[in-house]
């Protein structure tokens, strides 16, 4: 039977968030899959420390570092940092309404155009609901830096997606 | 470019942010769960030798017979081969040096025999093709230790 800290339980509780975060950071479904598998393989070898109170935060932090390592290696290998910003990824759930579907597709693309540090903060703030304090701890940055990165990122998204947003309002 | 106003956690998100935050994220592919949870299988901490030999004994008796035959052969060779003790190692070294000296002596004798043959086959008179060689004293030692293909 799966215990509260078993990998099965952790997967069911957090895999969706971890996968989406890895996907948004790496902009590659193959990389996101690899990272999630790598994360759970590591957990099988070395379980989460008992003193961890926020499992989601601990896992997000872990996969963030894995994703950054992956991005750096890929940049070194390919020297085409802009290429993965235009890769089409299914970051959001599909929607039957074509306007809403187009907006979600545009949002996924616009997120890819953000710098990586702004993208991670926007993702953690909007879809993980973390405070700037928590984001700062997770990313090892000052809270003010997290807040300003979020503001820059959200304003860029607003400017970029305004026409699409006006259509669905 | 205008610097955006600072934000804090107490700020109320506007309609734009609220709309974005409500968009659900895509779920991970269904097959990914099985791939990730395969890592949940307990890894053997040490090889289970009893189970291994049991499987081998029951499933592959020919392998056991082969191993037993190989082991018997190795043991027999080990028991029948005379061991060279450390005390006798020096005498074996001397023997090797003696052998080398014998080979060198035989080689020198062979070279000498070859030179004698050259002398005997040299022209007796009236031929000036190889006067220097014919008149040269017999050389008991080869000019070089190893013959070469160089044309002289």
Contacts between the chains, C-beta under 8 A, distances in Angstrom:
chain1	res1	chain2	res2	distance
A	6	B	40	7.3
A	7	B	36	7.6
A	7	B	37	6.3
A	7	B	39	6.9
A	7	B	40	4.3
A	8	B	37	6.0
A	8	B	40	6.4
A	11	B	33	6.2
A	11	B	36	5.8
A	11	B	37	6.2
A	15	B	28	5.5
A	15	B	32	7.5
A	15	B	33	7.0
A	15	B	36	7.0
A	16	B	25	6.6
A	16	B	27	5.6
A	16	B	28	6.1
A	17	B	25	7.4
A	19	B	27	7.8
A	19	B	28	3.9
A	19	B	32	7.2
A	20	B	25	3.9
A	20	B	26	6.6
A	20	B	28	8.0
A	23	B	26	7.7
A	29	B	29	8.0
A	32	B	28	8.0
A	33	B	28	7.9
A	33	B	29	7.1
A	33	B	32	5.8
A	33	B	35	7.6
A	36	B	28	6.7
A	36	B	32	6.3
A	36	B	36	6.0
A	37	B	32	7.4
A	37	B	35	5.6
A	37	B	36	5.3
A	37	B	39	7.4
A	39	B	36	7.8
A	40	B	36	4.0
A	40	B	37	7.1
A	40	B	39	5.1
A	40	B	40	7.6
A	41	B	36	7.8
A	41	B	39	4.2
A	43	B	39	7.3
A	44	B	39	3.9
A	44	B	40	5.6
A	44	B	41	7.8
A	44	B	43	7.6
A	45	B	39	7.9
A	45	B	43	7.8
A	90	B	26	5.0
A	91	B	25	6.6
A	91	B	26	6.0
A	92	B	23	5.3
A	92	B	24	6.7
A	92	B	25	6.0
A	92	B	26	5.7
A	93	B	23	7.6
A	93	B	24	4.3
A	93	B	25	6.8
A	93	B	26	5.3
A	93	B	27	7.4
A	94	B	26	7.8
A	104	B	23	6.1
A	107	B	20	7.0
A	107	B	23	7.0
A	126	B	17	6.7
A	126	B	20	5.3
A	126	B	21	4.5
A	127	B	21	6.7
A	127	B	25	5.7
A	129	B	21	7.4
A	131	B	9	4.4
A	132	B	7	7.3
A	132	B	8	7.0
A	132	B	9	5.5
A	133	B	9	6.8
A	144	B	6	7.2
A	147	B	6	6.0
A	147	B	7	4.4
A	147	B	8	6.5
A	148	B	4	7.2
A	148	B	6	6.8
A	148	B	7	7.6
A	150	B	7	6.1
A	151	B	4	4.0
A	151	B	5	7.0
A	151	B	6	7.3
A	151	B	7	5.0
A	152	B	4	6.0
A	154	B	16	7.6
A	154	B	17	6.3
A	154	B	20	7.9
A	155	B	4	5.5
A	157	B	20	7.2
A	158	B	16	5.6
A	165	B	16	7.0
A	165	B	19	7.4
